[in-house]
Amino acid sequence: MGIIAEMKGHEEVTSVKPAWSGEDLADNPHIVTDKARRVEAMFTAIARKYDLNNRLHSMWQDQVWRRRAVVLAKISKNDAIVDVACGTGDLAIAFCKAGASNVLGIDFTKAMLDLAVTKSEIVGLPIEYRQGNAMNLHLEDESANVVSIAFGIRNIQDPAKALSEFYRILKPGGRLVVLEFSTPPNSVIRLLNNFYTKRVMPITASIIAGDTSGAYKYLPKSVESFSGAKELASEIRDAGFTNVQQISQSFGVCTITTAVKN
């Protein structure tokens, strides 16, 4: 069963101040020095309704994207898989259901991990969960066959440092799988997507979650101001990965990027 290991130096988030105010989001949220603290506070606030909002606002496509990511990882039964920023465990569970017997989920936010543990126990899957930081994974060099991260790379304080960590823990021939939102190339789709994610979703998702943290205002801003798909591919190459490939999903709303450590 999953066991949550408390991260050293972790502090409970007690402030009732919004994680992201309108003033914070007027500029690039990725350059704030306390981004990690804000992201943790945000996910703690929305954890309880996180899955429901994901399903409703992606029209259940988020699960389709995760299943495709699992297929692209080309796993075998004995592969050691590390799912970083695992959230409530959806991708880790998808890997386990696909036949992987060694799956570790790591996330920065305890509230999300608590839900991941409960979900895995309900379906009887032997997934281990740990609280940890993507920039410092506390795992041995060359210990994983697959490292995955879904909708999490943009939330990390220093994505380049995290990619370096992913490279370090992967075995030679190991695969990286990154699932992240992206900007649709078609102008009409982009216009509709922008209206939905910037005007509709922040209101409806915040109501469903009862959220005052600013989480669902941060989401579209974080996508808009983060690296595009091509830039992300370049950053993955800079970390040492080769054979970088990208597969657009749902008209470019998100992109699955795969790469290999030689």
N, C-alpha and C positions, 0 to 999 in steps of 0.2 A: 504494500500500500504506500501511497505517497507520504513522504515526510518532509516538512518544511524546516529547513535549517536557517536560523536567523542570521542575517548578515551582520558582521562586526561593524560597530559604529552606527548601526541603523537607529534613527530617531523616529518616534511616533509623530505623525502629523496631527497637531492639535489646533492649529489656527483655523478660525472660521472665515478668514479673509479669502476671497475668491482666488483660485490659483492663477487665473488669467482675467484681467480686467480689459475693458475696451482700450484703455491707454496702452497696456502691455502689447495688445495685438495690433496696434497702429503701425508698429515696426515689425521687423523679422523676429519671431519668437525663438528662433534657433540660436540667436546670439546672446541671449540673456545668460548671465553667469550662474544663476540658480535654476536653470532649466530642469535639472534632475529633481529638485525638491518640488517644483511646480507640477511636473508630470506625475510624480508619486501622489501628491495631494489630489490631483485631478482624477486619477484612476481609482483612488480610494473612495472618492465621492460618487463615482458612477458605477462601481463594480456590480452592485446588486441588479441593475437593469442593463448591464453591458451587452449580454447576449441577446436580449430581446431587441434592443436598439439596432444591433448589428443585423439581425435577421430582417427586421422590418424595413430598415433604410437601405439595405442592399437588395431587397426583394429576394432574400434567401440565396443570393449569388455568392455571398462570402464563403458559404460552405462548399459551393461548386469550385471556387478558386482554390480553396485549401486542398480539396481532393485532387485537383490538377497538379498542384505543387507537389503533392506526395508522389504522384505518378512520375513527374519529371525528376524526382530525387533518385529514382531507380534503385530502391532499397532491396536488400535481401534480409532474410530472417535474422542473421547474426550481426547485422550492422549496429553500431553504437550511434544513436541519434541524439543530438542536443538541440532542443528547440528553445531558442533565446527569445525573451520578451513573450513568453508563452501565454500570458494573460490567463483566461479561464480554462485553458487547456485544449481548445478546439483542434489545433494542428497536431499537438502531441497525441491526442486521442485518435485522430485520423491516421497517423503513422502506425499506431498500435493496431488499429483495426485492419490496416493493410498488411499486417503480418510481422512488423518489427517487434522483436522481443526485448530490446534494450533501449528504452526511451527515457530521456531526462528532460524535464521542463524547468527553465530558469526564468524568474521574473523579479523585478525590482519591488513590486507592490504586494504586500502580504494579503490584502483584501482580495485581490484577484487570484492569488494562489490558493486561498482557502476554498474558493469556488471550484478551482481546477481539481483539487483533491477530492472534494465531494462528488463532482461529476464522474471522475474516474472510478471512485469506489462504487458508485451506483451501477455502473456498467461492468464492474469487475475487471478492470484493466490494470496491469501491474506497472504503472507509470510512477517514476520518482519525481518529486518536485522539490526545488530548492529556491530560497530567496537569494538573489545575487545581482551583480552589476555586469552588464554586457562588456564593459571596458576592462574588467578584471574578473575573469570567470572562475579562478581557483580550480582549474582542471589541468591535468597533466598534458604536456606537449604530445601531439600526435595520438590523441586518445579517442577521437571520434571519426566515424566514416561519413556522417552527414551533419552539417550545421544548418539550421533553418531559422528564419525570422520572418514573421508575418505582421505587417502593419506596425512594425516597431522600430525600424532603423532610423526613421526621422525623429523619433522621440528620445534618442540617446544624446547625451550631452556632446560627445565627440564621436560621430559615426566612423571616422577614419580609424580611430583607436579601437573601436569595436571590431571593425573588419580585420584589423591586424590580429586581434585576439582569436577571431574565427579561424584565420589562417594558421595560427600557432597550434590550436588544438586539433586541427584536422590531420588525419594521416595522409601520406602521399597517395594521390588518387582519390582523396576524399572530395565530397561535393558540397557546395554552398547553394542554398535555395533562399532567395529573397522575394517575398511577396509584398508589394507596396503600391499605394495609390499613385496614379500618374495623370497627366493631362491628355485628354483625347485629342488626336491630331485633326479630326474632322471639325470644322468650325461650327456646324450646326449642333453636333453632339456636345462639343465643348460649351457652347452657349447654354444648352439645356442642363448640362451637368453642373455648370457654375450656378445657375439659378436655383437648382435643387439643393446643392451642398451649401450655398452661402445664404439663401433666403428661406428655404423651407425646412431643411433638416435641423439647423440650429434651434429652431423654435419647437418643432415636434419632438425631437430627441430630448431636449431639456425638460419638456413637460413630462414625458414618460419617465425620465430618470429622477424627476424632482430635483434637478441639478442647478446649483447656483455657483459652481466652481468655474464656469466658463469653458468647460471641456468641449462642448459641441460648437463653440465659436472658434476655439483653438484648432479644431480638426481641419476645416477648410483652409484656414490661414497657414497651418503647418504644411499642408500639401502644396499650396501655392508658392510658398517661400523655400521649400526644400529642393534638393537636386532633382532635375528631370530624369527620365529613364536613361537617356544617353549619358548624362553626367554621372549618374549612379554607376552605370556600367564602367565608365572610365575610372571611378574611384575604386571599384572592385579590382580592376586590373592593376591599379597603383598599389594595392595591398599585396600583389603577387599572384593573383589568380589568373588562370588562362581559360581558354575555351568558353568565354563569356557569351551566353546566348540569352535573348529576351523574347518572351512570348506575351503578346498583348491580350488582355482579357476584356470582354464586354465593351468593345469599341474603343479600348484604350483607357477605360476608367481606372484600371489597375494593370500592373505588369509583373509577370513572374520572371525573375532573373536567375539563371543558373550559371555556375562556374566550377572550375576544378582546381585543386591544388596538385601540382605536378611533383 
